Amino acid sequence: MDDNPLALTLKALHHWVERGDIVAINTLLDRNPEIGIDATYEHGWTPLIVAAFHGRLDLVQYLLERGAEVNVQASFGWTALMFAADHGHYEIVKTLLEAGANATLLVEGDDNAYDFAIDSGNTQIGELLKAYGGYDEEESKARRARKWRKMMEAQGLLKSDSAEEPDAQK
């Protein structure tokens, strides 16, 4: 168990965000000014990412009012907007977009919030993201082609472009 006071405070902050206790969150942040509103804990998740993941519109609004940065990417690249789009939280997606969330941010060059929404069957959210510039048909097709090519290469079903071609003259 980690007995570092800062780590324990961050753990508590994320615990209260998961539970949706605004009073406890407010108290913890007010009593620990060294903890910023965008403090990260496991996997680089901020309180805003945790709230979006769990579908807590009230907390998303509260954290944004306290100055949470809307475009922070977790250690693996996902943002609060991506989690909300993937999990079908329409009102949270709308709130994050209105707060300035970047709908075009990519994870490893392959997917953005629109892709996560569509892949999860959340077409209404996909349409909302389109309205905020989160979809470019040609770019989306190119990204998907790159993604599938990488997956096929990784499974040995397709040769990598970087592999040398045999000399046809020999």
N, C-alpha and C positions, 0 to 999 in steps of 0.2 A: 504494500500500500504506500502511496506517495504521501509523505508528510510535509511536503513543501507548501507553505501557506498560500502562495499564489496559485499553485496547481489545484489546491483544494477549493479555493474561491472560484476559480474558473469552472471546476467540476460542478460546484453548487449553482453557479449562474446557468449553466447549460441544463442542469437538472430542473431548475425552476422554469426555464423556457419550455422544456418538454412537458412539464406539468401545467403550464399556462397560468402561473401565478404572478400576475403583474405586480401586486403589492410586494411580494418577496423579491422580485427582480429589481424593482425600484429601490427598495431598501438596501439590497446588496450593492447596487451601483452607487447609490448615494454615500454609503459608508466606506466604500472602497474606490476612491477616485482614481487610483492607479490602474484600475480595470477599465479599459475603454469599452465603448458600446460594441466595437468590432473585435473584441478579444476572441481569439480562437482557442479551441480545445482540441479534442480528438479529430484527426483527419483535416484539420484546418477549418472546421466549421465555425462560423460566427453564430451569435444568437439569432440573427435574421435568417440565416440558412436553416437553422433548426426549426424556427417558427414556420417557415415556408414549407419545409418537409412535412411537418405535422399538421399542416392545414389550419394554422392558427391566425386567422385574419386580424383578430383583435391585437395580437402580439406583433404582427408585421406592422400594423399601423402605429402602435406604440413605439416600437424600435425605430421606425423611420422618423417619427416625431422627435425622438431623442438624438437623431443625427446619424443613424446607422448608414454605412456605405452600401449602396444597393448593388454594386457590381463586383463585390469581392468573390474571388474564385477559391473554392476549397482546394486542398492539396492535389486532388485529381481533376480539377478544372471546372467542376460544376458550380453554378451560382444559385442563389435563392430562386431566381426566375426559372432556371432549368428544372429544379426540383418541383416547383409549383406546377409548371407545364406538364411534366412527366406524371405527376400524381393527380392531375385533373382539378386543381384548385383555381377555378376561373377568376373569382374575385381577387385572389391574391395576385395572380398574374396581372390583372388589370391595375391593381394598386401599385405593384412594382414598376410596371411600365409608366404609369402616371408619375412615379417618383424618379424616373430617369433611367430605369434598367435598360441595359444595352441588349437588344434582342438579337444582335448579330454575333455576339461572342461565341467562339467555337471551343469545343473540347478536343484537344489533339488534332485540330484542323479538320475534323470530320462532322461533328454534330453541333447544332445550336438548339435553342429552346423550341423552335418550330419543329425540328426533327424529333425531339423527345415527345412533344405533344402528339404529333401524328403517329409516331411509332406506338404510342400508348392508347391510341384510339380517341384522343381528345381533339376532335376536329374543330369544335367551337373555339377552343383555345388557339388552335392553329390559325384560324381566321383572324382572331384578335391580334396575334403576333404578326401576321401579314400586314395588317393595318398600321403596325408600328415599324415596318421595314424589316421584319425578321425573316423574310422569305424572298429569295431571288431564284426563279425557276432554273435558270441555266447554272447558276452556282450550286444550287442544291443537287442537281443531277450530277454535276462534276464531282462534288464531295461524296455522294453516294457511290459513284463508280470507283473512286479511289478507295473508299472504305471496303467495298466488296472485293476489290482486287487484293488489298492487303490480307483480308480474311482467307481468300482462296490461296494466296501465296503461303500464308502461315500453315495452312493445312496440306501443303504440297500438291494442290490440285492445279496450280498454275505456276509457270516459271516466272521468276522475278525479271523485270526489265533489266536489272543490273547483271543478270547472269550472261556470260558470254555465249553468243550463238556459234554453233559449229561452222567452220569454214566450208562453204558449199563447193569450193573448187577442189578440195582434197578428196 
